[in-house]
Amino acid sequence: MAIALAGVGNITFAKDNSKIPLDDEVSQQARAFYAQNNIDEALDLLTQKKESERSAHDWLLIGNIMQDKNKLPEAMYMFNHAIIADEKFYKAHYNLGYIYLSQDKPNMALSEFKKAVKYKPDFAYGYYNIGCAYLKLKNYRTAKFNFFKALDLKANEPNIYYNLAYSYKMLGNEKKAKTYLDLYNKIMESNEL
């Protein structure tokens, strides 16, 4: 059984869109292009804006585009600029943490994921990826604790159950590991229907 690390990738604009301030028309159009997977058009629009006029959301979107293009140093630069624009912008912290985790830098990832949940305490994927970072550090008890926090917020995410099973297995509790693996399989089967 291998762990399902960072099963949820970068985020762009979560379901809390009502909290996103209304941007200028260029930013709105860029988001629309990105949502339609026209990432080059979105990037062209946003790079026409002066850096001093970009919002945290603009920087995040450019970072997501760079990440989509597998230009991780550029993506990290953009996410850091989103954080400079809005220190409490949980999405930028999360996406930066996700890159660190994918680069096998779990301590740096933890720092960013913890900021993400500090600024958005009900962010299930933040806790999930904190758990993933602790798995990489072989701190299975703390990983398990964070997976339970994620589970409290998003009970239908199968990777949480899978990583709980893995955590219990690594802690030597085969019975609980099997229970959570069975729950994972049950959710996966219901998703296939």
Residue, then its C-alpha position, 0 to 999 in steps of 0.5 A: m500500500a503506497i500513500a496517495l500524496a497530494g491527491v488534490g492539486n493546485i486550486t484556482f478559484a474555490k466555491d467561495n467566489s463570493k469572497i473574491p473582490l470584483d476585479d477589472e474586466v481584464s482579470q475577469q476575462a482571464r479567469a474565463f479563459y482559464a476556466q475554458n482551458n485557454i491558458d495562453e489567452a489568459l496569460d496574454l491578458l494578465t501579462q499585459k497588466k502592469e505588475s503593480e496593478r495585478s491583484a493577488h488573484d491575478w498572481l495566483l492565476i499566472g502561477n497556476i498557468m506556469q504550473d500547468k506549463n510545468k514551469l515550477p520556478e516561475a509558478m513559485y515566483m507568482f505564488n509568492h507575489a500573490i502572498i506579497a499582494d495578500e499575505k492571508f491569501y490561503k490559495a497562494h500558500y496552498n499552491l506553493g505548499y503543493i509544489y514544495l510537497s511535489q518536490d519532496k520538501p515536506n517541511m517547507a510544504l508544511s509551513e505553507f499548508k499550515k498558513a493556508v488552514k490558519y487563514k481558512p480553517d475549514f479548508a479540508y485539502g489544506y489539512y489533507n496535504i498537511g497529513c501528506a507532508y507528515l507522512k513523508l516525514k514518517n510522523y504517522r500519528t500527526a498525519k492521522f490527526n490531520f487526515f481526521k480534520a480533513l475528514d470532518l470537513k470533507a467526508n467524501e474524499p476517498n484519498i483521505y480514507y486511503n491515507l488514514a489506512y496507510s497511517y494506521k498500517m504504519l502505526g501497526n494497527e492492521k484492523k483500523a487500516k483495513t477498516y479505512l481501506d474498505l471505506y476507501n474502496k466503497i467510496m471509489e466503487s460508488n464514484e464509478l456508478 
